[in-house]
């Protein structure tokens, strides 16, 4: 699986993890948040984007994203659950890579493209349960910038 970084271009997941570690090592005086979020857009097919964001709290961020296309999925419920499963899979792989490199203290937060207003409000409880049951923290709109800002930007 290949990622794109605006800073470094094309990277595989191992290179993403190495860059995350390097970015943290540059300045240990900050707190860091590691975020995974996915979003999708349906047209002829459905474009899914999963983003990894390393937020240096108070001092910017770095991000990486991967994009895939699938058949057109018209059911919003099905798309949201699939986005969530992509984020969970990525968070799991990322956590595994990080723990093998001595960074097990960096917890992954999953940002979900659902909120208490709008079409997805009936899905919030189920989606949060899915994420929390998998051992990750979950954030929804308006606190889910990983999904609603970064990943969303590359689905267009």
Backbone as CSV, one residue per row, in Angstrom:
resi,resn,N_x,N_y,N_z,CA_x,CA_y,CA_z,C_x,C_y,C_z
1,UNK,0.841,-1.168,0.000,0.000,0.000,0.000,0.891,1.238,0.000
2,UNK,0.626,2.132,-0.925,1.412,3.358,-1.033,0.641,4.554,-0.494
3,UNK,1.369,5.449,0.133,0.833,6.682,0.680,1.445,7.844,-0.074
4,UNK,0.783,8.969,0.004,1.353,10.195,-0.528,1.504,11.179,0.622
5,UNK,2.658,11.800,0.687,2.943,12.829,1.681,3.265,14.119,0.927
6,UNK,2.592,15.230,1.251,2.947,16.494,0.606,4.407,16.881,0.858
7,UNK,4.971,16.397,1.959,6.351,16.704,2.316,7.353,15.805,1.591
8,UNK,7.036,14.495,1.494,8.017,13.526,0.996,7.596,12.740,-0.243
9,UNK,6.432,12.955,-0.774,5.997,12.215,-1.954,5.487,10.825,-1.597
10,UNK,5.760,9.851,-2.469,5.256,8.490,-2.282,6.070,7.726,-1.237
11,UNK,5.336,7.080,-0.315,5.962,6.307,0.763,5.164,5.036,1.004
12,UNK,5.849,3.985,1.451,5.111,2.817,1.932,4.880,2.998,3.437
13,UNK,4.125,2.089,4.062,3.774,2.265,5.473,5.011,2.281,6.368
14,UNK,5.995,1.480,6.052,7.231,1.466,6.850,7.925,2.826,6.806
15,UNK,7.958,3.439,5.628,8.563,4.770,5.493,7.735,5.832,6.221
16,UNK,6.411,5.678,6.202,5.545,6.600,6.949,5.881,6.528,8.439
17,UNK,5.996,5.312,8.967,6.315,5.124,10.387,7.692,5.718,10.705
18,UNK,8.663,5.503,9.832,9.999,6.087,10.037,9.936,7.612,10.052
19,UNK,9.119,8.192,9.158,8.991,9.641,9.121,8.276,10.166,10.372
20,UNK,7.283,9.449,10.848,6.596,9.815,12.089,7.593,9.833,13.244
21,UNK,8.396,8.803,13.332,9.393,8.717,14.411,10.403,9.867,14.312
22,UNK,10.839,10.172,13.099,11.802,11.268,12.899,11.206,12.619,13.274
23,UNK,9.949,12.826,12.887,9.267,14.094,13.178,9.138,14.294,14.689
24,UNK,8.815,13.238,15.413,8.716,13.318,16.875,10.093,13.580,17.484
25,UNK,11.121,12.892,16.973,12.479,13.043,17.506,13.037,14.450,17.293
26,UNK,12.533,15.171,16.285,12.982,16.547,16.030,12.723,17.462,17.218
27,UNK,11.612,17.243,17.903,11.278,18.108,19.037,10.435,17.335,20.047
28,UNK,11.069,16.871,21.093,10.398,16.063,22.117,9.661,16.914,23.149
29,UNK,9.742,18.235,23.015,9.084,19.121,23.973,7.581,19.276,23.737
30,UNK,7.082,18.735,22.632,5.667,18.867,22.303,4.918,17.574,22.588
31,UNK,3.618,17.708,22.716,2.730,16.556,22.795,2.326,16.227,21.356
32,UNK,2.151,14.943,21.056,1.790,14.516,19.708,0.510,13.703,19.735
33,UNK,-0.304,13.895,18.702,-1.509,13.089,18.511,-1.376,12.389,17.171
34,UNK,-1.611,11.091,17.167,-1.601,10.315,15.940,-3.047,10.003,15.584
35,UNK,-3.463,10.429,14.414,-4.861,10.367,14.003,-4.984,9.583,12.707
36,UNK,-6.021,8.751,12.621,-6.374,8.070,11.380,-7.822,8.421,11.079
37,UNK,-8.088,8.805,9.848,-9.457,9.117,9.440,-9.674,8.754,7.992
38,UNK,-10.898,8.371,7.664,-11.245,8.018,6.285,-12.489,8.772,5.854
39,UNK,-12.576,8.998,4.552,-13.755,9.619,3.966,-13.953,9.027,2.578
40,UNK,-15.124,9.238,2.017,-15.399,8.707,0.687,-16.299,9.646,-0.087
41,UNK,-16.315,9.444,-1.386,-17.148,10.220,-2.297,-17.602,9.280,-3.406
42,UNK,-18.904,9.253,-3.658,-19.427,8.394,-4.724,-19.752,9.205,-5.961
43,UNK,-19.259,8.722,-7.078,-19.601,9.273,-8.395,-19.894,8.075,-9.285
44,UNK,-19.048,7.835,-10.302,-19.211,6.623,-11.120,-18.880,5.399,-10.263
45,UNK,-17.852,5.551,-9.455,-17.451,4.565,-8.461,-17.355,5.293,-7.130
46,UNK,-16.779,4.634,-6.144,-16.598,5.290,-4.853,-15.111,5.419,-4.570
47,UNK,-14.689,6.631,-4.264,-13.299,6.919,-3.921,-13.186,6.946,-2.403
48,UNK,-12.307,6.110,-1.855,-12.054,6.064,-0.419,-10.651,6.592,-0.153
49,UNK,-10.531,7.507,0.790,-9.240,8.052,1.190,-9.072,7.810,2.687
50,UNK,-7.914,7.264,3.047,-7.565,7.094,4.453,-6.324,7.936,4.715
51,UNK,-6.411,8.774,5.747,-5.314,9.684,6.082,-4.729,9.335,7.446
52,UNK,-3.418,9.500,7.546,-2.693,9.396,8.810,-2.149,10.788,9.082
53,UNK,-2.467,11.334,10.250,-2.030,12.681,10.605,-1.249,12.616,11.912
54,UNK,-0.076,13.202,11.920,0.681,13.352,13.155,0.633,14.823,13.523
55,UNK,-0.131,15.120,14.567,-0.330,16.499,15.006,0.637,16.828,16.130
56,UNK,1.501,17.770,15.866,2.376,18.314,16.907,1.544,19.421,17.549
57,UNK,0.934,19.112,18.678,-0.070,19.986,19.291,0.497,21.388,19.515
58,UNK,-0.180,22.359,18.918,0.239,23.749,19.014,1.266,24.167,17.987
59,UNK,1.692,23.241,17.111,2.786,23.559,16.193,2.677,22.834,14.857
60,UNK,1.457,22.618,14.351,1.312,22.048,13.014,1.207,20.543,12.990
61,UNK,1.336,19.992,11.780,1.151,18.554,11.598,1.806,18.095,10.304
62,UNK,1.937,16.795,10.193,2.316,16.126,8.950,1.222,15.124,8.656
63,UNK,0.961,14.908,7.374,-0.036,13.898,7.049,0.353,13.108,5.823
64,UNK,-0.279,11.958,5.706,-0.038,10.992,4.634,-1.408,10.428,4.278
65,UNK,-1.628,10.148,3.014,-2.921,9.564,2.665,-2.769,8.511,1.578
66,UNK,-3.727,7.612,1.565,-3.801,6.596,0.532,-5.210,6.642,-0.048
67,UNK,-5.317,6.334,-1.318,-6.588,6.449,-2.021,-6.874,5.136,-2.742
68,UNK,-8.145,4.741,-2.726,-8.552,3.549,-3.474,-9.936,3.773,-4.053
69,UNK,-10.204,3.079,-5.149,-11.497,3.182,-5.808,-12.195,1.842,-5.738
70,UNK,-13.506,1.904,-5.582,-14.318,0.706,-5.485,-15.572,0.933,-6.323
71,UNK,-16.394,-0.090,-6.402,-17.662,0.064,-7.120,-18.480,1.152,-6.427
72,UNK,-19.464,1.658,-7.124,-20.292,2.718,-6.537,-21.122,2.140,-5.392
73,UNK,-20.992,2.758,-4.232,-21.760,2.360,-3.054,-22.741,3.486,-2.767
74,UNK,-24.024,3.226,-2.966,-25.026,4.273,-2.806,-25.569,4.357,-1.382
75,UNK,-25.448,3.286,-0.619,-25.945,3.284,0.755,-24.976,4.047,1.657
76,UNK,-25.464,5.128,2.254,-24.623,5.913,3.158,-24.160,5.057,4.335
77,UNK,-25.056,4.263,4.883,-24.732,3.384,6.010,-23.572,2.446,5.650
78,UNK,-23.663,1.824,4.496,-22.612,0.900,4.062,-21.291,1.631,3.863
79,UNK,-21.333,2.828,3.267,-20.106,3.606,3.046,-19.455,4.005,4.357
80,UNK,-20.246,4.453,5.334,-19.705,4.888,6.619,-19.067,3.711,7.363
81,UNK,-19.740,2.562,7.348,-19.164,1.389,8.008,-17.883,0.939,7.304
82,UNK,-17.848,1.045,5.989,-16.638,0.663,5.252,-15.501,1.654,5.539
83,UNK,-15.805,2.949,5.568,-14.790,3.957,5.930,-14.209,3.641,7.307
84,UNK,-15.085,3.314,8.235,-14.652,3.010,9.600,-13.765,1.774,9.624
85,UNK,-14.132,0.757,8.860,-13.308,-0.461,8.828,-11.943,-0.187,8.199
86,UNK,-11.881,0.696,7.198,-10.585,1.075,6.611,-9.720,1.787,7.650
87,UNK,-10.329,2.690,8.420,-9.584,3.402,9.466,-9.103,2.447,10.548
88,UNK,-9.957,1.514,10.945,-9.565,0.539,11.971,-8.415,-0.345,11.490
89,UNK,-8.506,-0.793,10.258,-7.433,-1.622,9.697,-6.115,-0.853,9.666
90,UNK,-6.176,0.414,9.242,-4.964,1.239,9.178,-4.420,1.499,10.576
91,UNK,-5.287,1.818,11.519,-4.848,2.087,12.894,-4.190,0.859,13.497
92,UNK,-4.738,-0.298,13.214,-4.177,-1.556,13.707,-2.778,-1.795,13.135
93,UNK,-2.638,-1.637,11.834,-1.335,-1.826,11.184,-0.322,-0.806,11.678
94,UNK,-0.752,0.428,11.810,0.116,1.504,12.273,0.580,1.244,13.705
95,UNK,-0.337,0.862,14.571,0.010,0.550,15.969,1.018,-0.585,16.044
96,UNK,0.823,-1.589,15.206,1.731,-2.729,15.171,3.136,-2.305,14.745
97,UNK,3.232,-1.537,13.664,4.536,-1.045,13.190,5.218,-0.204,14.260
98,UNK,4.449,0.696,14.885,5.027,1.580,15.897,5.510,0.808,17.117
99,UNK,4.743,-0.165,17.569,5.157,-0.917,18.759,6.398,-1.754,18.466
100,UNK,6.535,-2.254,17.231,7.745,-3.012,16.869,8.977,-2.119,16.802
101,UNK,8.763,-0.801,16.733,9.879,0.151,16.689,9.993,0.959,17.984
102,UNK,9.383,0.453,19.049,9.545,1.083,20.353,8.689,2.310,20.602
103,UNK,7.649,2.520,19.830,6.783,3.687,20.003,5.385,3.271,20.459
104,UNK,5.300,2.260,21.331,3.981,1.765,21.761,3.204,2.776,22.603
105,UNK,3.872,3.827,23.080,3.193,4.854,23.879,2.396,5.838,23.022
106,UNK,2.583,5.827,21.712,1.870,6.725,20.808,0.551,6.057,20.404
107,UNK,-0.539,6.487,21.028,-1.853,5.890,20.787,-2.519,6.521,19.571
108,UNK,-3.266,5.704,18.844,-3.955,6.164,17.646,-5.388,6.574,17.993
109,UNK,-5.778,7.719,17.486,-7.135,8.245,17.645,-7.809,8.140,16.276
110,UNK,-9.036,7.648,16.239,-9.737,7.501,14.958,-10.792,8.584,14.820
111,UNK,-10.708,9.304,13.705,-11.665,10.363,13.403,-12.693,9.822,12.420
112,UNK,-13.950,9.998,12.780,-15.066,9.411,12.039,-15.872,10.487,11.319
113,UNK,-16.324,10.155,10.133,-17.085,11.093,9.317,-18.579,10.996,9.647
114,UNK,-18.901,11.078,10.939,-20.285,11.068,11.411,-20.445,12.171,12.450
115,UNK,-21.687,12.596,12.659,-21.941,13.625,13.649,-23.350,13.537,14.192
116,UNK,-23.627,14.327,15.190,-24.937,14.287,15.840,-25.997,15.073,15.076
117,UNK,-25.615,15.727,14.017,-26.552,16.438,13.143,-26.410,15.862,11.746
118,UNK,-27.445,15.932,10.967,-27.361,15.484,9.586,-27.691,14.016,9.401
119,UNK,-27.377,13.529,8.212,-27.775,12.183,7.778,-27.160,11.049,8.602
120,UNK,-26.016,11.284,9.216,-25.311,10.192,9.897,-25.622,10.078,11.386
121,UNK,-26.509,10.914,11.898,-26.742,10.937,13.347,-27.226,9.592,13.903
122,UNK,-27.950,8.792,13.096,-28.416,7.483,13.569,-27.279,6.456,13.654
123,UNK,-26.157,6.746,13.014,-25.036,5.800,12.965,-23.999,6.043,14.063
124,UNK,-24.050,7.183,14.703,-22.999,7.593,15.647,-22.739,6.538,16.712
125,UNK,-23.764,6.096,17.395,-23.602,5.145,18.498,-22.958,3.831,18.020
126,UNK,-23.442,3.298,16.901,-22.900,2.043,16.365,-21.446,2.182,15.932
127,UNK,-21.138,3.277,15.261,-19.783,3.492,14.746,-18.797,3.714,15.895
128,UNK,-19.184,4.526,16.880,-18.310,4.748,18.035,-18.088,3.431,18.780
129,UNK,-19.137,2.636,18.938,-19.016,1.329,19.590,-18.057,0.411,18.859
130,UNK,-18.116,0.443,17.542,-17.222,-0.374,16.708,-15.759,0.009,16.956
131,UNK,-15.489,1.314,17.013,-14.121,1.810,17.202,-13.636,1.556,18.627
132,UNK,-14.449,1.918,19.609,-14.062,1.740,21.019,-13.893,0.250,21.338
133,UNK,-14.750,-0.591,20.764,-14.641,-2.037,20.963,-13.367,-2.613,20.378
134,UNK,-12.774,-1.884,19.431,-11.510,-2.317,18.833,-10.307,-1.753,19.577
135,UNK,-10.558,-0.968,20.630,-9.469,-0.477,21.469,-8.911,0.882,21.108
136,UNK,-9.616,1.645,20.294,-9.139,2.965,19.891,-10.080,4.052,20.384
137,UNK,-9.547,5.263,20.562,-10.378,6.418,20.881,-11.061,6.883,19.608
138,UNK,-12.292,7.374,19.739,-13.064,7.829,18.583,-13.450,9.289,18.742
139,UNK,-13.350,10.035,17.641,-13.799,11.433,17.607,-14.788,11.577,16.451
140,UNK,-15.867,12.337,16.691,-16.847,12.596,15.646,-16.856,14.078,15.321
141,UNK,-17.566,14.444,14.262,-17.686,15.851,13.886,-18.290,16.630,15.046
142,UNK,-17.847,17.783,15.348,-16.898,18.632,14.622,-15.444,18.435,15.042
143,UNK,-15.148,17.408,15.827,-13.789,17.177,16.337,-13.024,16.134,15.524
144,UNK,-13.515,15.816,14.345,-12.938,14.747,13.531,-12.258,15.290,12.279
145,UNK,-11.296,16.181,12.459,-10.633,16.824,11.318,-9.889,15.834,10.428
146,UNK,-9.448,14.709,10.981,-8.742,13.709,10.169,-9.606,13.179,9.046
147,UNK,-10.893,13.001,9.322,-11.826,12.520,8.303,-12.453,13.672,7.530
148,UNK,-12.950,14.674,8.267,-13.751,15.707,7.621,-12.932,16.809,6.939
149,UNK,-11.643,16.900,7.230,-10.807,17.917,6.579,-9.731,17.283,5.688
150,UNK,-8.873,16.463,6.271,-7.736,15.928,5.518,-8.186,14.881,4.496
151,UNK,-8.825,13.792,4.953,-9.247,12.745,4.009,-10.248,13.297,3.001
152,UNK,-11.192,14.100,3.470,-12.222,14.675,2.589,-11.596,15.465,1.433
153,UNK,-10.530,16.158,1.721,-9.858,16.986,0.715,-9.409,16.188,-0.518
154,UNK,-9.048,14.922,-0.313,-8.500,14.113,-1.406,-9.515,13.146,-2.021
155,UNK,-10.773,13.226,-1.598,-11.811,12.400,-2.245,-12.371,13.074,-3.476
156,UNK,-12.141,14.347,-3.624,-12.715,15.139,-4.724,-12.064,14.816,-6.047
